């Protein structure tokens, strides 16, 4: 039998030595952006439906070792359960980051595993950031090696496969796995890799939160703990008889997982959401925002005769007239025009789905897929054209969504987003303190001390 080339030697060496490698300054800075964005998503998500269900799941298991924290609460549990719950918190909503080319949401699963392993081992803030960057590199390269858009079309879930491996790599590094153990780690990750892309049909965002974040973080933390405690396994799951790529790949890019590690950092190509809504809606809302700010006076909905929205064909089923407000394009476009703005609370106010004014404006919205925009995938672009009673057409084409690599947010913009997310749970002062702590995280000696900042106090609105 002819052995196919394997990325395992390069990847296992890189995982085992990741904490010893310095991160370039611009990579360290970008990693802090995504760390803050993700923990804010987790704290916000702890009070949402998926977060509440995750907490219930942990509590019905009874007393457990207080190894790691559930963000936004005073609860401590095992590292594995903390990873699961925080992962679900992170994707309890459409708030967390995404990597378009690999078709993953890396942060919710990887950061949850980093926090759990980091608190368990009491690693430094710099080590948390290094492990996180490693996790993104493995996560995104893994699904890119499987041709993610075709992989999803075939029924698999790139959103569960990639973060599963990324979380395992990050947690493994924080648990000090050596090169041989890193090989076993990836084999255990491969055995747990799973997921069907029917998550799109989830109406309550509970299963989706588990699929995208909780499962990946739990699996990665489990793999790392087992191997760190002496579990052995297959030395190269990517090559040899009945290997991972033979099982899941169709003409896979077998070496992609190890290409340019330490030179090309996937976190630099990861996007942060300006709007806390589904990714395909980001560009249309950017368009509407530009239209609203370009006019001398507020746009009167009664002066609108039609609204034409174009997005890539691939995104239509995800956001077309969905039942959840935060992933319903027509609802959000109408609501933003009526309110003249969009924030987390507006996007999640289900009562506005039955607002007569919103319903009436939604009737004027025509959504269609665009061949031209599809050709630009994985960049999620959008076009909005509003026609007024006067016959005037106002059209905006968003090529680079705010928060994407070509149009990044700055620190103050991210601070505003994150304090908006965290303040209802932790209060404004503590939320601002968390932001400041993250910007200095590379100087923090104790993950446990940092984790204590993420729990409610008697002075705030905590659980």
C-alpha positions as CSV (number, residue, x, y, z in Angstrom):
1,X,0.0,0.0,0.0
2,X,1.4,3.4,-1.0
3,X,1.6,5.8,1.9
4,X,0.2,9.2,1.2
5,X,2.1,12.3,2.5
6,X,1.3,13.3,6.0
7,X,1.4,16.7,7.8
8,X,1.8,14.9,11.1
9,X,5.6,15.3,11.7
10,X,5.4,19.1,11.2
11,X,2.2,19.6,13.1
12,X,3.1,17.5,16.1
13,X,6.4,19.3,16.4
14,X,4.7,22.7,16.2
15,X,2.1,21.8,18.8
16,X,4.7,20.6,21.3
17,X,6.8,23.7,20.9
18,X,4.1,26.3,20.4
19,X,4.5,27.9,23.9
20,X,8.2,28.4,23.3
21,X,7.7,30.3,20.1
22,X,7.3,34.1,20.3
23,X,4.3,35.7,18.5
24,X,5.0,38.6,16.2
25,X,3.7,41.9,17.7
26,X,0.9,42.3,15.1
27,X,-0.2,38.7,15.7
28,X,-0.2,39.1,19.5
29,X,-2.3,42.2,19.1
30,X,-4.8,40.5,16.7
31,X,-5.1,37.6,19.1
32,X,-6.0,39.9,22.0
33,X,-8.8,41.3,19.8
34,X,-10.3,37.9,19.3
35,X,-9.8,36.8,22.9
36,X,-11.7,39.9,24.1
37,X,-14.4,39.5,21.5
38,X,-14.9,35.8,22.4
39,X,-15.0,36.2,26.2
40,X,-17.5,39.0,25.8
41,X,-19.6,36.7,23.6
42,X,-19.3,34.1,26.3
43,X,-20.3,36.3,29.2
44,X,-23.3,37.6,27.2
45,X,-24.2,34.1,26.1
46,X,-24.2,32.8,29.7
47,X,-27.7,34.4,30.2
48,X,-29.1,33.4,26.8
49,X,-31.2,30.2,26.2
50,X,-28.3,28.0,25.1
51,X,-26.2,29.3,28.0
52,X,-29.0,28.6,30.5
53,X,-29.3,25.0,29.2
54,X,-25.5,24.5,29.4
55,X,-25.6,25.6,33.0
56,X,-28.5,23.3,33.8
57,X,-26.6,20.4,32.2
58,X,-23.6,21.1,34.4
59,X,-25.6,21.4,37.6
60,X,-27.7,18.2,37.2
61,X,-24.4,16.3,37.3
62,X,-23.9,17.2,40.9
63,X,-20.8,18.4,42.7
64,X,-17.6,18.2,40.7
65,X,-14.0,19.3,41.0
66,X,-13.8,23.1,40.9
67,X,-11.1,23.2,38.2
68,X,-12.3,26.0,35.9
69,X,-14.9,28.8,35.7
70,X,-18.1,29.3,33.8
71,X,-17.8,32.8,32.5
72,X,-20.3,35.4,33.8
73,X,-21.2,33.1,36.7
74,X,-19.8,32.1,40.1
75,X,-19.8,28.4,39.1
76,X,-16.7,26.3,38.9
77,X,-16.7,22.8,37.5
78,X,-14.3,20.3,35.8
79,X,-12.2,21.6,33.0
80,X,-14.0,19.4,30.5
81,X,-17.5,20.7,31.6
82,X,-16.3,24.3,31.8
83,X,-15.0,24.0,28.2
84,X,-18.3,22.6,27.1
85,X,-20.4,25.3,28.8
86,X,-18.2,28.2,27.9
87,X,-18.1,27.0,24.3
88,X,-21.9,27.0,24.2
89,X,-21.9,30.4,25.8
90,X,-19.6,31.7,23.1
91,X,-22.0,30.7,20.3
92,X,-25.3,31.1,22.2
93,X,-25.8,33.9,19.7
94,X,-24.5,35.2,16.4
95,X,-21.8,37.3,18.2
96,X,-18.5,35.4,17.9
97,X,-15.8,35.6,15.3
98,X,-15.6,33.7,12.0
99,X,-13.0,32.6,9.5
100,X,-14.5,32.7,6.0
101,X,-12.1,30.7,4.0
102,X,-12.2,27.7,6.4
103,X,-15.9,28.1,7.1
104,X,-15.5,28.0,10.9
105,X,-16.2,30.0,14.0
106,X,-12.9,29.4,15.7
107,X,-13.2,31.4,18.9
108,X,-16.1,29.8,20.7
109,X,-14.6,26.3,20.8
110,X,-10.9,27.2,21.0
111,X,-11.0,30.0,23.5
112,X,-13.3,27.9,25.8
113,X,-10.6,25.1,25.7
114,X,-7.8,27.6,26.3
115,X,-9.6,29.1,29.3
116,X,-10.3,25.7,30.8
117,X,-6.8,24.3,30.3
118,X,-5.2,27.6,31.3
119,X,-7.1,27.9,34.5
120,X,-6.5,24.2,35.3
121,X,-2.8,24.6,34.9
122,X,-2.7,28.3,36.0
123,X,-0.7,29.3,32.9
124,X,0.2,32.9,32.1
125,X,-1.7,35.3,30.0
126,X,0.9,35.2,27.3
127,X,0.7,31.4,27.2
128,X,-3.1,31.6,26.8
129,X,-2.6,33.9,23.8
130,X,0.1,31.6,22.2
131,X,-2.1,28.6,22.6
132,X,-5.1,30.4,21.2
133,X,-3.1,31.5,18.0
134,X,-2.0,27.8,17.7
135,X,-5.6,26.6,17.9
136,X,-6.7,29.0,15.1
137,X,-3.8,27.8,12.9
138,X,-4.8,24.1,13.3
139,X,-8.6,24.7,13.2
140,X,-8.6,26.7,10.0
141,X,-5.9,24.7,8.1
142,X,-7.8,21.5,8.9
143,X,-11.0,22.4,7.2
144,X,-9.2,24.2,4.4
145,X,-7.5,20.8,3.7
146,X,-11.0,19.3,3.3
147,X,-12.3,22.0,0.8
148,X,-14.8,23.4,3.4
149,X,-17.6,24.6,1.1
150,X,-17.8,21.3,-0.7
151,X,-17.4,19.5,2.6
152,X,-20.5,21.3,3.9
153,X,-22.4,20.7,0.7
154,X,-21.7,17.0,1.2
155,X,-23.5,17.1,4.5
156,X,-20.5,17.4,6.9
157,X,-20.0,20.3,9.3
158,X,-16.8,22.3,8.9
159,X,-17.9,24.3,11.9
160,X,-17.5,21.3,14.2
161,X,-14.5,19.6,12.5
162,X,-12.1,22.5,12.5
163,X,-12.6,23.8,16.0
164,X,-12.5,20.2,17.4
165,X,-8.8,19.9,16.2
166,X,-8.0,23.5,17.1
167,X,-9.3,23.2,20.7
168,X,-7.3,19.9,21.1
169,X,-4.1,21.5,19.9
170,X,-4.5,24.6,22.1
171,X,-5.4,22.6,25.2
172,X,-2.6,20.1,24.5
173,X,0.0,22.8,24.4
174,X,-1.2,24.2,27.7
175,X,-1.0,20.8,29.2
176,X,2.6,20.4,28.0
177,X,2.2,17.5,25.6
178,X,5.4,16.4,23.9
179,X,5.9,15.5,20.2
180,X,4.8,11.9,20.6
181,X,1.8,12.9,22.7
182,X,0.8,15.5,20.2
183,X,0.5,12.7,17.6
184,X,-1.8,10.8,20.0
185,X,-3.7,14.1,20.7
186,X,-4.6,14.5,17.1
187,X,-5.7,10.9,16.8
188,X,-8.1,11.4,19.7
189,X,-9.3,14.6,18.1
190,X,-9.9,12.7,14.8
191,X,-11.9,10.0,16.6
192,X,-14.2,12.6,18.1
193,X,-14.5,14.7,14.9
194,X,-18.1,14.7,13.8
195,X,-21.0,16.9,12.7
196,X,-23.7,17.2,10.2
197,X,-24.6,20.5,8.5
198,X,-28.3,20.2,9.4
199,X,-27.4,22.5,12.2
200,X,-28.9,25.2,9.9
201,X,-32.4,23.9,10.8
202,X,-31.9,24.5,14.5
203,X,-34.6,27.0,15.6
204,X,-33.5,27.8,19.2
205,X,-29.7,28.1,18.7
206,X,-29.1,25.5,21.5
207,X,-27.9,22.6,19.4
208,X,-26.0,25.0,17.2
209,X,-24.3,26.4,20.2
210,X,-23.2,22.9,21.2
211,X,-22.2,22.0,17.6
212,X,-20.1,25.1,17.0
213,X,-18.6,25.7,20.4
214,X,-19.4,23.3,23.2
215,X,-18.7,20.0,21.4
216,X,-15.4,21.3,20.0
217,X,-14.2,22.6,23.3
218,X,-15.3,19.5,25.2
219,X,-13.6,17.2,22.7
220,X,-10.4,19.2,22.6
221,X,-10.1,19.4,26.4
222,X,-10.9,15.7,26.7
223,X,-8.3,14.7,24.1
224,X,-5.6,16.8,25.8
225,X,-6.4,15.6,29.3
226,X,-6.4,11.9,28.3
227,X,-3.1,12.2,26.5
228,X,-1.5,14.3,29.2
229,X,-2.5,11.5,31.6
230,X,-0.8,8.7,29.7
231,X,-3.3,7.6,27.0
232,X,-1.6,6.4,23.9
233,X,-3.0,6.0,20.4
234,X,-2.4,5.9,16.7
235,X,0.8,7.7,15.8
236,X,-0.3,9.1,12.5
237,X,-4.1,9.5,12.0
238,X,-3.5,11.4,8.7
239,X,-1.6,8.6,6.9
240,X,-1.7,4.8,6.5
241,X,-4.5,2.4,6.4
242,X,-8.0,3.9,7.0
243,X,-6.7,7.3,7.9
244,X,-8.6,10.5,8.5
245,X,-8.3,11.9,5.0
246,X,-9.3,8.7,3.4
247,X,-12.4,8.7,5.6
248,X,-13.5,12.3,5.1
249,X,-11.6,13.9,2.2
250,X,-12.4,14.1,-1.5
251,X,-9.1,15.0,-3.1
252,X,-7.9,16.5,0.2
253,X,-5.0,18.9,0.5
254,X,-3.2,16.5,2.8
255,X,-0.2,18.8,3.5
256,X,-2.2,22.0,4.1
257,X,-2.4,21.4,7.9
258,X,1.4,21.9,8.2
259,X,2.1,24.5,5.6
260,X,3.8,27.7,6.8
261,X,3.2,27.1,10.5
262,X,4.9,29.9,12.4
263,X,4.9,32.1,9.3
264,X,1.3,32.4,8.3
265,X,-1.2,33.0,11.1
266,X,-4.8,32.2,10.4
267,X,-6.0,34.5,13.2
268,X,-5.0,37.4,10.9
269,X,-7.6,36.3,8.4
270,X,-10.3,35.9,11.0
271,X,-13.2,38.4,11.2
272,X,-14.9,40.0,14.2
273,X,-18.6,40.9,13.9
274,X,-19.5,44.5,14.1
275,X,-23.1,43.6,14.2
276,X,-24.2,40.8,16.6
277,X,-26.2,39.0,13.8
278,X,-25.6,36.1,11.4
279,X,-22.5,36.5,9.2
280,X,-24.3,36.8,5.9
281,X,-26.2,39.8,7.2
282,X,-23.1,41.8,8.1
283,X,-22.7,43.3,4.7
284,X,-26.3,44.3,4.1
285,X,-26.3,46.1,7.5
286,X,-23.1,47.9,6.7
287,X,-24.8,49.0,3.5
288,X,-27.9,50.3,5.4
289,X,-25.7,52.0,8.0
290,X,-23.8,53.8,5.2
291,X,-27.1,54.9,3.6
292,X,-28.5,56.2,6.9
293,X,-25.3,58.2,7.7
294,X,-25.1,59.6,4.1
295,X,-28.4,61.4,4.3
296,X,-28.8,64.8,5.9
297,X,-31.9,63.8,7.8
298,X,-33.3,60.4,9.0
299,X,-34.6,58.1,6.3
300,X,-38.4,58.1,6.5
301,X,-39.7,54.5,5.9
302,X,-42.9,55.9,4.5
303,X,-40.9,57.4,1.6
304,X,-39.6,53.9,0.6
305,X,-41.2,52.0,-2.3
306,X,-38.8,49.1,-2.5
307,X,-35.6,47.6,-0.9
308,X,-33.5,45.2,-3.0
309,X,-30.9,43.2,-1.2
310,X,-28.3,41.0,-2.9
311,X,-26.0,38.5,-1.1
312,X,-24.1,35.4,-2.3
313,X,-26.4,32.4,-3.3
314,X,-24.7,30.2,-0.7
315,X,-26.0,32.4,2.1
316,X,-29.7,32.6,1.2
317,X,-31.0,29.6,3.2
318,X,-29.1,30.7,6.3
319,X,-30.7,34.1,6.6
320,X,-33.9,34.2,4.4
321,X,-37.0,34.9,6.5
322,X,-35.7,32.9,9.5
323,X,-37.7,32.7,12.8
324,X,-34.9,34.0,15.0
325,X,-34.5,37.8,14.7
326,X,-30.7,37.8,14.8
327,X,-30.5,35.6,11.7
328,X,-33.4,37.0,9.7
329,X,-32.1,39.4,7.1
330,X,-35.4,41.0,6.1
331,X,-36.3,41.7,9.8
332,X,-33.0,43.2,10.6
333,X,-32.8,45.4,7.5
334,X,-36.3,46.7,8.2
335,X,-35.7,47.2,11.9
336,X,-32.4,49.1,11.3
337,X,-34.1,51.5,8.8
338,X,-36.9,52.2,11.3
339,X,-34.7,52.7,14.3
340,X,-31.8,54.4,12.5
341,X,-29.3,52.1,14.3
342,X,-28.6,48.5,15.3
343,X,-27.3,47.0,18.5
344,X,-27.3,43.7,20.4
345,X,-30.6,44.5,22.2
346,X,-32.5,45.5,19.1
347,X,-31.2,42.5,17.1
348,X,-32.5,40.1,19.8
349,X,-35.8,41.7,20.7
350,X,-38.2,39.0,19.5
351,X,-41.2,41.2,20.2
352,X,-40.1,43.4,17.3
353,X,-40.7,40.4,14.9
354,X,-44.5,41.2,15.4
355,X,-44.1,45.0,15.2
356,X,-46.6,46.2,12.5
357,X,-44.2,48.8,11.3
358,X,-41.4,46.3,10.9
359,X,-43.7,43.8,9.2
360,X,-45.0,46.4,6.8
361,X,-41.5,47.5,5.8
362,X,-40.4,43.8,5.4
363,X,-43.0,43.5,2.7
364,X,-40.9,45.9,0.5
365,X,-37.7,43.9,0.8
366,X,-36.7,41.6,-2.1
367,X,-33.8,39.3,-1.3
368,X,-31.9,37.5,-4.0
369,X,-28.7,35.6,-4.6
370,X,-26.1,37.1,-6.8
371,X,-23.8,35.1,-9.1
372,X,-21.3,38.0,-9.0
373,X,-21.2,38.0,-5.2
374,X,-21.0,34.2,-5.1
375,X,-17.8,34.5,-7.2
376,X,-16.2,36.6,-4.5
377,X,-16.8,34.0,-1.8
378,X,-15.6,33.3,0.8
379,X,-15.7,37.1,1.1
380,X,-19.3,37.9,2.1
381,X,-20.3,41.0,0.2
382,X,-23.6,42.6,-0.1
383,X,-25.6,45.2,-2.1
384,X,-28.6,47.2,-0.9
385,X,-30.7,49.4,-3.2
386,X,-33.4,51.5,-1.7
387,X,-35.9,53.2,-4.0
388,X,-37.8,56.2,-2.8
389,X,-41.2,57.6,-3.7
390,X,-39.5,60.3,-5.7
391,X,-37.9,57.7,-7.9
392,X,-34.5,58.2,-6.4
393,X,-32.4,55.0,-6.0
394,X,-29.8,54.8,-3.2
395,X,-27.4,51.9,-3.7
396,X,-24.5,50.8,-1.6
397,X,-22.1,47.9,-2.3
398,X,-20.1,46.6,0.7
399,X,-17.0,44.8,-0.5
400,X,-15.2,44.6,2.9
401,X,-17.4,44.3,5.9
402,X,-16.4,46.2,9.0
403,X,-14.4,43.8,11.2
404,X,-12.9,41.8,8.4
405,X,-9.2,41.7,7.7
406,X,-9.4,44.4,5.0
407,X,-11.6,46.7,7.2
408,X,-10.6,46.0,10.8
409,X,-12.2,47.4,14.0
410,X,-9.9,49.4,16.3
411,X,-9.6,48.9,20.1
412,X,-12.2,51.5,21.0
413,X,-14.7,50.1,18.6
414,X,-14.2,46.6,20.0
415,X,-14.4,48.0,23.6
416,X,-17.8,49.5,22.8
417,X,-19.1,46.2,21.4
418,X,-17.8,44.2,24.3
419,X,-19.0,46.5,27.1
420,X,-22.4,46.5,25.4
421,X,-22.4,42.7,25.6
422,X,-21.0,42.3,29.2
423,X,-22.5,45.2,31.1
424,X,-26.0,43.7,31.5
425,X,-24.3,40.8,33.4
426,X,-21.3,42.3,35.1
427,X,-22.0,46.0,35.1
428,X,-20.2,48.8,33.2
429,X,-17.2,49.3,35.5
430,X,-16.3,45.6,35.6
431,X,-16.8,45.2,31.9
432,X,-14.4,48.1,31.2
433,X,-11.9,46.6,33.6
434,X,-12.0,43.3,31.6
435,X,-11.3,45.2,28.4
436,X,-8.3,46.9,30.0
437,X,-7.0,43.5,31.4
438,X,-7.2,41.8,28.0
439,X,-5.2,44.6,26.3
440,X,-2.5,43.9,28.9
441,X,-3.0,40.1,29.0
442,X,0.6,39.2,27.9
443,X,1.8,40.7,31.3
444,X,-0.7,38.7,33.4
445,X,1.1,35.9,35.3
446,X,-2.0,33.9,36.4
447,X,-4.9,32.6,34.4
448,X,-6.7,32.0,37.6
449,X,-6.4,35.6,38.6
450,X,-7.7,36.7,35.2
451,X,-10.6,34.2,35.4
452,X,-11.7,35.8,38.7
453,X,-12.3,39.1,36.8
454,X,-14.9,37.3,34.6
455,X,-17.3,36.4,37.5
456,X,-20.0,38.6,39.0
457,X,-19.5,40.4,42.2
458,X,-22.0,41.5,44.9
459,X,-21.8,45.0,43.4
460,X,-23.0,44.1,39.9
461,X,-25.9,42.4,38.1
462,X,-24.3,38.9,38.3
463,X,-26.0,35.5,38.5
